[in-house]
């Protein structure tokens, strides 16, 4: 297979993985994370206003997000934009991405609608022809309910 076709297929597979994650979060289908995250994938959650939370693997990630959004009667996870870098560090089976997201949510107790904006800095690994989340680093960028805006984090080397 030539490099252009391989790149197109890899890009498509990674964006499908990102979309599957967004769909699973919106539907609160945490069991589906086992088909997306490597078992030992580290996930860092930085809300900026609280200490950074470190998680490992699909089970911990699903439990954490499930508890965090339990209070919302309505919750939709949307991808606003993304930038994928294939062959990260010169390795064909590694990729990176920046994924900008928005959470649309309604608090069940108050009925109040709010939005949260964030950035995932992802690392992916292809294992046996499937792309997986190998690492995710999340940082909040803004929240409407508290009118908070935070700086966009820079990647190493920026």
PyMOL commands that set and color helices and strands:
alter all, ss='L'
color gray80, all
select helices_A, chain A and resi 3-27+30-35+57-69+88-90
alter helices_A, ss='H'
color red, helices_A
select strands_A, chain A and resi 37-46+53-56+72-86+94-107+113-127+130-143+148-149
alter strands_A, ss='S'
color yellow, strands_A
deselect
rebuild
show_as cartoon
